[in-house]
Amino acid sequence: MSISRRGFLAGLPLLLAGCASTVEQTNYAALPNEPFPLKTVPVENIKPELRRQEVAYVTPHAAGTVVVDTPARRAYFILGNGRAIRYGVGVGRAGLALAGNAYVGRKAEWPTWTPTQNMQNREARYRKLAGGMPGGPNNPLGARAMYLYRGGDDTHFRIHGTNQPESIGLAMSSGCIRMMNHDVIDLYSRVNVGAKVVVIQA
C-alpha cells in the first residue's frame, strides 16, 4: 500500500510526537541497578517544560559547562554547537542562593548529607545529624551530588537529587540546586570534576 505525500506530511507531527514521548518515557524509566532502585516516573506527572530534553541553546560557555538559570528554574549542560541538555530544577530561596561562577570540586553517588553548622545552630533536629545521614531514598541529597567549589574552597552549595520531586520548578530549597533523581543521574554521568558551573540570578 502506498502513502501519498500529503498523507505522509499530515501524519508526520503525530509520528514525531510519538518519538518524543518514547524518548521522555525512556528518560524516566525504572533504574533497577541502582544501590537504591528507582521506580519509573510517569512522564505525565512531570510538566512538559520540566522534562529533560536536548534543546537549542546559544551561549558563550564551552561544552561541558553547566549553566543554572535560577529565575527560569532550568539547568543546561552545554553540548556545544548551539545545543544543550535542559533539565528542570528547584532552587534556593532568595538570599540563600549561590550566584556567579563555581566549579565541580567533587562528585558522589548516593551521598551522605551533613547539615551545615548554621543549620545545626538554628534547629535541634539538625544537631542530631551532625555525624551525617547515610545515602538512601530518605536522604535529601538524593541519588547524586556535585559539590560546588571556588578557589579550592567548598561553597556548601550542591547540585543534587531530591526525595521531593514535587519541588522541581520551585524556589524552596536551602540554596542548593535540586533535580529529579533520574535527571541528576544523567547530569552526573556527563559532568567531570573541575567542570565550570555558572549560576544566573535575577
One Martini backbone bead per residue (centre of mass of N, CA, C, O) as a GRO file, in nm:
protein
  202
    1MET     BB    1   0.095   0.036   0.024
    2SER     BB    2   0.053   0.364  -0.044
    3ILE     BB    3   0.174   0.698   0.040
    4SER     BB    4   0.102   1.001   0.038
    5ARG     BB    5   0.242   1.301   0.081
    6ARG     BB    6   0.005   1.424   0.237
    7GLY     BB    7  -0.026   1.190   0.439
    8PHE     BB    8   0.257   1.201   0.557
    9LEU     BB    9   0.252   1.499   0.656
   10ALA     BB   10   0.003   1.467   0.841
   11GLY     BB   11   0.152   1.231   1.023
   12LEU     BB   12   0.422   1.351   1.131
   13PRO     BB   13   0.351   1.484   1.407
   14LEU     BB   14   0.265   1.214   1.538
   15LEU     BB   15   0.533   1.070   1.505
   16LEU     BB   16   0.707   1.272   1.662
   17ALA     BB   17   0.547   1.261   1.924
   18GLY     BB   18   0.602   0.961   1.975
   19CYS     BB   19   0.910   0.987   1.997
   20ALA     BB   20   0.921   1.188   2.229
   21SER     BB   21   0.769   1.010   2.431
   22THR     BB   22   0.972   0.778   2.430
   23VAL     BB   23   1.213   0.935   2.534
   24GLU     BB   24   1.086   1.029   2.800
   25GLN     BB   25   1.025   0.748   2.911
   26THR     BB   26   1.321   0.657   2.916
   27ASN     BB   27   1.431   0.881   3.110
   28TYR     BB   28   1.196   0.757   3.340
   29ALA     BB   29   1.284   0.487   3.395
   30ALA     BB   30   1.372   0.231   3.550
   31LEU     BB   31   1.645   0.174   3.813
   32PRO     BB   32   1.747  -0.134   3.929
   33ASN     BB   33   2.085  -0.091   3.961
   34GLU     BB   34   2.066   0.063   4.195
   35PRO     BB   35   2.124   0.066   4.527
   36PHE     BB   36   1.847   0.241   4.499
   37PRO     BB   37   1.591   0.177   4.342
   38LEU     BB   38   1.413   0.314   4.066
   39LYS     BB   39   1.124   0.420   3.959
   40THR     BB   40   0.899   0.495   3.755
   41VAL     BB   41   0.821   0.803   3.591
   42PRO     BB   42   0.555   0.951   3.497
   43VAL     BB   43   0.542   1.181   3.253
   44GLU     BB   44   0.262   1.314   3.329
   45ASN     BB   45   0.395   1.419   3.616
   46ILE     BB   46   0.558   1.606   3.417
   47LYS     BB   47   0.623   1.889   3.309
   48PRO     BB   48   0.721   1.959   2.998
   49GLU     BB   49   0.931   2.197   3.083
   50LEU     BB   50   1.083   1.975   3.297
   51ARG     BB   51   1.188   1.795   3.089
   52ARG     BB   52   1.422   1.617   2.955
   53GLN     BB   53   1.616   1.789   2.692
   54GLU     BB   54   1.708   1.873   2.380
   55VAL     BB   55   1.835   2.203   2.292
   56ALA     BB   56   1.844   2.517   2.200
   57TYR     BB   57   2.166   2.693   2.295
   58VAL     BB   58   2.297   3.005   2.330
   59THR     BB   59   2.652   3.030   2.418
   60PRO     BB   60   2.979   3.113   2.542
   61HIS     BB   61   3.001   2.843   2.664
   62ALA     BB   62   3.147   2.558   2.705
   63ALA     BB   63   3.167   2.250   2.673
   64GLY     BB   64   3.064   2.114   2.997
   65THR     BB   65   2.889   2.323   3.101
   66VAL     BB   66   2.697   2.460   3.372
   67VAL     BB   67   2.372   2.612   3.358
   68VAL     BB   68   2.193   2.819   3.593
   69ASP     BB   69   1.852   2.927   3.577
   70THR     BB   70   1.690   3.050   3.830
   71PRO     BB   71   1.430   3.200   3.731
   72ALA     BB   72   1.355   2.942   3.532
   73ARG     BB   73   1.425   2.659   3.647
   74ARG     BB   74   1.710   2.584   3.496
   75ALA     BB   75   1.929   2.348   3.335
   76TYR     BB   76   2.252   2.331   3.154
   77PHE     BB   77   2.416   2.119   2.927
   78ILE     BB   78   2.683   2.178   2.731
   79LEU     BB   79   2.747   2.066   2.390
   80GLY     BB   80   2.741   2.254   2.159
   81ASN     BB   81   2.644   2.398   1.871
   82GLY     BB   82   2.374   2.518   2.013
   83ARG     BB   83   2.355   2.292   2.246
   84ALA     BB   84   2.142   2.128   2.502
   85ILE     BB   85   2.069   2.008   2.819
   86ARG     BB   86   1.753   2.012   2.974
   87TYR     BB   87   1.648   2.104   3.311
   88GLY     BB   88   1.469   2.073   3.586
   89VAL     BB   89   1.455   2.288   3.884
   90GLY     BB   90   1.543   2.356   4.213
   91VAL     BB   91   1.573   2.643   4.430
   92GLY     BB   92   1.675   2.886   4.613
   93ARG     BB   93   1.606   3.117   4.807
   94ALA     BB   94   1.615   3.423   4.862
   95GLY     BB   95   1.945   3.465   5.002
   96LEU     BB   96   2.037   3.133   4.947
   97ALA     BB   97   2.192   3.184   4.677
   98LEU     BB   98   2.390   3.121   4.427
   99ALA     BB   99   2.638   3.321   4.241
  100GLY     BB  100   2.797   3.256   3.955
  101ASN     BB  101   3.105   3.109   3.975
  102ALA     BB  102   3.207   2.764   3.949
  103TYR     BB  103   3.295   2.423   4.057
  104VAL     BB  104   3.355   2.087   4.040
  105GLY     BB  105   3.509   1.928   4.315
  106ARG     BB  106   3.289   1.694   4.354
  107LYS     BB  107   3.155   1.353   4.367
  108ALA     BB  108   2.841   1.164   4.446
  109GLU     BB  109   2.692   0.862   4.539
  110TRP     BB  110   2.472   0.848   4.754
  111PRO     BB  111   2.501   1.072   4.968
  112THR     BB  112   2.601   1.225   5.236
  113TRP     BB  113   2.431   1.418   5.493
  114THR     BB  114   2.529   1.742   5.628
  115PRO     BB  115   2.459   1.977   5.819
  116THR     BB  116   2.514   2.276   5.872
  117GLN     BB  117   2.610   2.476   6.122
  118ASN     BB  118   2.371   2.669   6.097
  119MET     BB  119   2.153   2.452   6.112
  120GLN     BB  120   2.240   2.343   6.390
  121ASN     BB  121   2.200   2.616   6.541
  122ARG     BB  122   1.888   2.648   6.477
  123GLU     BB  123   1.836   2.316   6.500
  124ALA     BB  124   1.808   2.023   6.674
  125ARG     BB  125   1.754   1.815   6.442
  126TYR     BB  126   2.041   1.871   6.312
  127ARG     BB  127   2.229   1.785   6.547
  128LYS     BB  128   2.162   1.475   6.513
  129LEU     BB  129   2.330   1.503   6.213
  130ALA     BB  130   2.642   1.565   6.251
  131GLY     BB  131   2.744   1.271   6.131
  132GLY     BB  132   2.534   1.203   5.928
  133MET     BB  133   2.346   1.094   5.644
  134PRO     BB  134   2.295   0.836   5.479
  135GLY     BB  135   2.245   0.709   5.197
  136GLY     BB  136   1.917   0.736   5.034
  137PRO     BB  137   1.573   0.775   4.993
  138ASN     BB  138   1.576   0.994   5.256
  139ASN     BB  139   1.783   1.167   5.130
  140PRO     BB  140   1.807   1.504   5.028
  141LEU     BB  141   2.037   1.438   4.791
  142GLY     BB  142   1.995   1.174   4.678
  143ALA     BB  143   2.165   1.006   4.412
  144ARG     BB  144   2.327   1.283   4.369
  145ALA     BB  145   2.642   1.485   4.386
  146MET     BB  146   2.760   1.826   4.327
  147TYR     BB  147   3.035   2.009   4.435
  148LEU     BB  148   3.082   2.348   4.500
  149TYR     BB  149   3.358   2.554   4.402
  150ARG     BB  150   3.611   2.805   4.525
  151GLY     BB  151   3.937   2.829   4.536
  152GLY     BB  152   3.923   2.532   4.697
  153ASP     BB  153   3.636   2.592   4.818
  154ASP     BB  154   3.358   2.515   4.981
  155THR     BB  155   3.029   2.651   4.936
  156HIS     BB  156   2.778   2.450   5.020
  157PHE     BB  157   2.694   2.386   4.732
  158ARG     BB  158   2.454   2.192   4.532
  159ILE     BB  159   2.404   1.938   4.299
  160HIS     BB  160   2.097   1.751   4.335
  161GLY     BB  161   1.887   1.549   4.445
  162THR     BB  162   1.552   1.410   4.535
  163ASN     BB  163   1.264   1.328   4.761
  164GLN     BB  164   1.107   1.601   4.615
  165PRO     BB  165   0.978   1.630   4.311
  166GLU     BB  166   0.766   1.869   4.364
  167SER     BB  167   1.007   2.098   4.378
  168ILE     BB  168   1.024   2.120   4.090
  169GLY     BB  169   1.018   2.466   3.986
  170LEU     BB  170   1.108   2.578   4.263
  171ALA     BB  171   1.153   2.802   4.558
  172MET     BB  172   1.274   2.599   4.854
  173SER     BB  173   1.556   2.565   4.911
  174SER     BB  174   1.886   2.588   5.077
  175GLY     BB  175   2.035   2.694   4.785
  176CYS     BB  176   2.021   2.461   4.619
  177ILE     BB  177   2.031   2.226   4.339
  178ARG     BB  178   1.755   2.053   4.233
  179MET     BB  179   1.675   1.716   4.120
  180MET     BB  180   1.581   1.469   3.968
  181ASN     BB  181   1.714   1.165   3.991
  182HIS     BB  182   1.727   1.099   3.689
  183ASP     BB  183   1.869   1.370   3.612
  184VAL     BB  184   2.121   1.362   3.799
  185ILE     BB  185   2.236   1.106   3.676
  186ASP     BB  186   2.278   1.221   3.397
  187LEU     BB  187   2.457   1.465   3.468
  188TYR     BB  188   2.679   1.310   3.620
  189SER     BB  189   2.772   1.148   3.359
  190ARG     BB  190   2.874   1.431   3.213
  191VAL     BB  191   3.031   1.541   3.455
  192ASN     BB  192   3.325   1.686   3.554
  193VAL     BB  193   3.575   1.736   3.739
  194GLY     BB  194   3.604   2.096   3.704
  195ALA     BB  195   3.357   2.199   3.608
  196LYS     BB  196   3.174   2.452   3.502
  197VAL     BB  197   2.963   2.685   3.694
  198VAL     BB  198   2.665   2.875   3.618
  199VAL     BB  199   2.487   3.124   3.812
  200ILE     BB  200   2.178   3.267   3.754
  201GLN     BB  201   2.037   3.567   3.844
  202ALA     BB  202   1.798   3.823   3.862
   0.00000   0.00000   0.00000
